[in-house]
């Protein structure tokens, strides 16, 4: 059990082990920290459903051709139209409701859900 | 004639009865030859220490789940004569190194009778002389029967292997500590750590005690393997301490000092668990010494909620990462993370319950009693035990200080958003160290809730100490 090392050798072995040990421990845990942040970002910030559904819908629309920049622009325009239609519909619904019931206090309203209906029903 | 036959038989019977008692042969010859001089009084002293530990476990509730089993294991093994029953009869085996054939095996007394050597057990010196003569006689016998190589003598259990001999295999084969880690993983919520990953740094800083004590152990005369095993006490993690000590003992270099490593195990395990139990006593003065009142009053922001997906991905990533960077730590970290995955997956509640209750409890009983049983007076009552106890408290104090000092640094960098008290929880006594952070914080401000914040560094400490053990094992364990 007793070492035949000189005090100088003990000092160097101890110092090297101390430094290497602390550095490796910190590095391994630092890499782990980085990966936890990455996983957090991937799971909580990136909407995979959206990404994959967009890709799938793009594939369905155009199985053969590559998606062009024109089609992307078109999608944005369509989305904007849908959003403005939603806004108009909500405003109309709120106005109609307030006109019917005078005693309803004029407080803030919250839209619980927006339902898409078929063209012929609209 | 008839009277003489009966009297001889009765005399033999009484002689046999006397020899089986613990008073006639309280400790195996091997320990007497190796300088153990306290005889039966050493055993009585250890019985008193065992009773003191039983008292601490039951009345003072110091880590009773483990301390009670350790104390009783210590009590059992130090009952005079119990060693031979619990572990088996120890003796010597002579093997032909050329053919690996066993030439002779038995107790020293049996072998002396077989080879016509005088068995003299009056003093350690006379016993050693008997052994020397026996070695010569066996070597001559080996030559006569045409042994192919050198005659190698080894000491160990040679007959009637007892209960503890078999239970000890769980430690010898390094099975129990990883199973304990499986249970701990199944009990641990890594949510606070995932919510605040920076707390992993505090878990790393608290390993300062391990590497600083390695330094000290070298200067006290221990070799690298022994110093590593002693230093790991600073991680405040009993299973890791046992794991590393045993792995070092089984290593190529370690086997050269096998006897000595076996001697270190009980002192290291008992020191590790005792200091874990003494966390509420050891840590607060160091925490107060290194922090200002203003720092202790810092209230931390509430942690973000952690999704189930993150909790499931976490153990898989940690295991993979440890495997890549530090394969030596995989048995501990891997089992810890398996337990945690079982818990977080939510699909195997029965396995999760078993891992954190029945399995953990069964192994804890076995581990406790077997560690205690290694505190046999001839092994335990030595100066190296005192050195280990002393180095252990240094390791633990340095670990606490390392965590708190990094906590202070992080407090400065974050603009006062981190309370440095949570740094002390970086030593991995879960959840005791986190509770101490909470208590010290609440003494300054009763409405300051640091517990969840301290749980992050606390579980990080478990990973950190396993990583530190892996580092030491990689450096000195081959």
Interface residues (C-beta under 8 A of the other chain):
Chain A: X1 X2 X3 X5 X7 X10 X13 X14 X15 X17 X18 X20 X21 X22 X24 X25 X26 X27 X28 X29 X30 X31 X32 X33 X35 X36 X37 X39 X40 X43 X44
Chain B: X193 X194 X197 X198 X200 X201 X203 X204 X207 X208 X210 X211 X212 X214 X215 X218 X219 X221 X222 X223 X224 X226 X257 X260 X307 X309 X310 X313 X314 X317 X318 X321 X322 X325 X326 X384 X460 X463 X464 X467 X468 X471 X472 X475
